[in-house]
Amino acid sequence: MAIEVQFHIHPEYLLVKMCGEWTTPAMRQSLDEIKTEADQQGFKYLIFDMCELSRPDSEMTRFWSGEYAAQVLPPPFKIAAFADPKLVNKFGEDTAVNRGAILKVFSEEQEALRWLMEEPNT
């Protein structure tokens, strides 16, 4: 099963709503779609709503997802994500950040948005 990706354009950022089963192939495909849309629309600030995404099929899926996010969406992209607090463990975030991405995961949308819009990219 794939991850369904919906895009919502805001003046300063692109909101990406992700729904479905979180597997490594599905996340890779979604990140490719997100990169294409962000480039076409001219956005470097992205916020991922992962509240309707399933628990990843394995902990390694978090690792491979973070690794691929860093590869596909390197700086100047800045990515904030938010998900159900029970699903947030920072493994994918740490993997992406250790590979150069500007990415942070939150359990609340407002915290994610606040971090995304602060300057400089921290």
Sine and cosine of phi, psi and omega as CSV:
sin_phi,cos_phi,sin_psi,cos_psi,sin_omega,cos_omega
0.00,0.00,0.64,-0.77,-0.02,-1.00
-1.00,0.00,0.22,-0.97,0.12,-0.99
-1.00,-0.07,0.80,-0.60,0.07,-1.00
-0.99,0.11,0.75,-0.67,-0.02,-1.00
-0.88,-0.47,0.80,-0.60,0.06,-1.00
-0.87,-0.49,0.69,-0.73,-0.04,-1.00
-0.95,-0.31,0.69,-0.73,0.05,-1.00
-0.77,-0.64,0.90,-0.44,-0.07,-1.00
-1.00,0.07,0.79,-0.61,0.11,-0.99
-0.89,-0.46,0.32,-0.95,-0.06,-1.00
-0.83,0.56,-0.60,0.80,-0.11,-0.99
-0.93,-0.37,-0.13,0.99,-0.06,-1.00
-0.40,-0.91,0.27,-0.96,0.07,-1.00
-0.95,-0.31,0.86,-0.52,0.06,-1.00
-1.00,-0.02,0.78,-0.62,-0.01,-1.00
-0.88,-0.47,0.92,-0.40,0.03,-1.00
-1.00,-0.08,0.82,-0.57,-0.05,-1.00
-0.91,-0.42,0.77,-0.63,-0.01,-1.00
-0.72,-0.69,0.65,-0.76,0.10,-0.99
0.75,-0.66,-0.30,-0.95,-0.07,-1.00
-1.00,-0.02,0.84,-0.54,-0.06,-1.00
-1.00,0.08,0.98,-0.18,0.14,-0.99
-0.85,-0.52,0.29,-0.96,0.00,-1.00
-0.87,0.49,-0.77,0.64,0.00,-1.00
-0.88,0.48,-0.64,0.77,-0.01,-1.00
-0.91,0.42,-0.67,0.75,0.00,-1.00
-0.92,0.39,-0.65,0.76,0.03,-1.00
-0.86,0.51,-0.72,0.70,0.02,-1.00
-0.88,0.47,-0.68,0.74,0.01,-1.00
-0.89,0.45,-0.69,0.72,0.01,-1.00
-0.90,0.44,-0.58,0.81,0.08,-1.00
-0.90,0.44,-0.69,0.73,0.04,-1.00
-0.88,0.47,-0.68,0.73,-0.01,-1.00
-0.89,0.45,-0.70,0.71,0.02,-1.00
-0.86,0.52,-0.72,0.69,0.01,-1.00
-0.87,0.50,-0.74,0.67,-0.02,-1.00
-0.90,0.43,-0.70,0.71,0.00,-1.00
-0.88,0.48,-0.68,0.74,0.03,-1.00
-0.91,0.42,-0.70,0.71,-0.01,-1.00
-0.89,0.45,-0.61,0.79,-0.04,-1.00
-1.00,0.00,-0.19,0.98,0.03,-1.00
0.98,0.18,0.46,0.89,-0.01,-1.00
-0.99,-0.17,0.67,-0.75,0.12,-0.99
-0.93,-0.38,-0.31,0.95,0.05,-1.00
-0.99,-0.16,0.84,-0.54,-0.05,-1.00
-0.79,-0.61,0.61,-0.79,0.11,-0.99
-0.79,-0.62,0.81,-0.58,-0.03,-1.00
-0.98,-0.19,0.86,-0.51,0.14,-0.99
-1.00,-0.04,0.97,-0.26,-0.06,-1.00
-0.96,-0.30,0.33,0.94,-0.07,-1.00
-0.92,0.40,-0.43,0.90,0.00,-1.00
-0.96,-0.29,0.37,0.93,0.07,-1.00
-0.99,-0.11,0.63,-0.77,0.00,-1.00
-0.94,0.34,0.23,-0.97,0.19,-0.98
-0.86,0.51,0.63,-0.77,0.01,-1.00
-0.86,0.51,0.50,-0.87,-0.06,-1.00
-0.92,0.38,-0.28,0.96,0.12,-0.99
-0.34,-0.94,0.30,-0.95,0.05,-1.00
-0.91,0.41,-0.50,0.87,0.04,-1.00
-0.92,0.40,-0.43,0.90,0.08,-1.00
-0.88,0.47,-0.61,0.79,0.07,-1.00
-0.88,0.48,-0.72,0.70,0.00,-1.00
-0.86,0.52,-0.81,0.59,-0.05,-1.00
-0.91,0.42,-0.52,0.85,0.05,-1.00
-0.93,0.37,-0.70,0.72,0.05,-1.00
-0.90,0.45,-0.68,0.74,0.02,-1.00
-0.87,0.49,-0.71,0.70,-0.02,-1.00
-0.94,0.33,-0.59,0.80,0.05,-1.00
-0.86,0.51,-0.67,0.74,0.01,-1.00
-0.91,0.42,-0.56,0.83,-0.02,-1.00
-0.96,0.29,-0.69,0.72,-0.11,-0.99
-1.00,0.08,-0.53,0.85,-0.08,-1.00
-0.82,-0.58,0.88,0.47,0.01,-1.00
-0.97,0.25,0.16,-0.99,0.11,-0.99
-0.81,0.59,0.62,-0.78,0.33,0.94
-1.00,0.05,0.11,0.99,0.08,-1.00
-0.88,0.47,0.66,-0.75,0.09,-1.00
-0.80,-0.60,0.83,-0.56,-0.15,-0.99
-0.84,-0.55,0.81,-0.59,0.17,-0.99
-0.92,-0.38,0.66,-0.75,0.04,-1.00
-0.77,-0.64,0.48,-0.88,0.11,-0.99
-0.65,-0.76,0.55,-0.84,-0.06,-1.00
-0.46,-0.89,0.11,-0.99,0.08,-1.00
-0.81,0.59,0.78,-0.62,-0.04,-1.00
-0.81,0.59,-0.49,0.87,0.01,-1.00
-0.93,0.36,-0.28,0.96,-0.04,-1.00
-0.98,-0.21,-0.16,0.99,-0.07,-1.00
-1.00,0.06,0.86,-0.51,0.08,-1.00
-0.72,-0.69,0.01,1.00,0.11,-0.99
0.96,0.28,0.04,1.00,-0.02,-1.00
-0.91,0.42,-0.75,0.66,0.04,-1.00
-0.90,0.43,-0.64,0.77,0.05,-1.00
-0.87,0.49,-0.77,0.64,-0.01,-1.00
-0.86,0.52,-0.66,0.75,0.01,-1.00
-0.88,0.47,-0.73,0.69,-0.01,-1.00
-0.90,0.43,-0.72,0.70,-0.03,-1.00
-0.90,0.43,-0.64,0.77,0.03,-1.00
-0.91,0.42,-0.27,0.96,0.03,-1.00
-0.95,-0.30,0.24,0.97,0.15,-0.99
0.98,-0.22,-0.08,1.00,-0.01,-1.00
-0.96,0.29,0.45,-0.90,0.17,-0.99
-0.97,-0.23,0.99,-0.11,-0.14,-0.99
-0.51,-0.86,0.65,-0.76,0.04,-1.00
-0.56,-0.83,0.63,-0.77,-0.03,-1.00
-0.94,-0.33,0.67,-0.74,-0.04,-1.00
-0.78,-0.63,0.23,-0.97,0.08,-1.00
-0.98,-0.22,-0.03,1.00,0.03,-1.00
-0.69,-0.73,0.66,-0.75,-0.04,-1.00
-0.87,0.49,-0.70,0.72,-0.07,-1.00
-0.90,0.43,-0.62,0.79,0.07,-1.00
-0.89,0.45,-0.68,0.74,0.00,-1.00
-0.88,0.47,-0.71,0.70,-0.01,-1.00
-0.91,0.41,-0.65,0.76,0.03,-1.00
-0.87,0.49,-0.73,0.69,0.02,-1.00
-0.90,0.43,-0.66,0.75,-0.03,-1.00
-0.87,0.50,-0.64,0.77,-0.12,-0.99
-1.00,0.00,-0.11,0.99,0.02,-1.00
-0.96,0.27,0.46,-0.89,0.00,-1.00
-0.86,-0.52,0.47,-0.88,-0.23,0.97
-0.95,0.31,-0.01,-1.00,-0.01,-1.00
-0.89,0.46,0.97,-0.23,0.00,-1.00
-0.84,-0.54,0.00,0.00,0.00,0.00
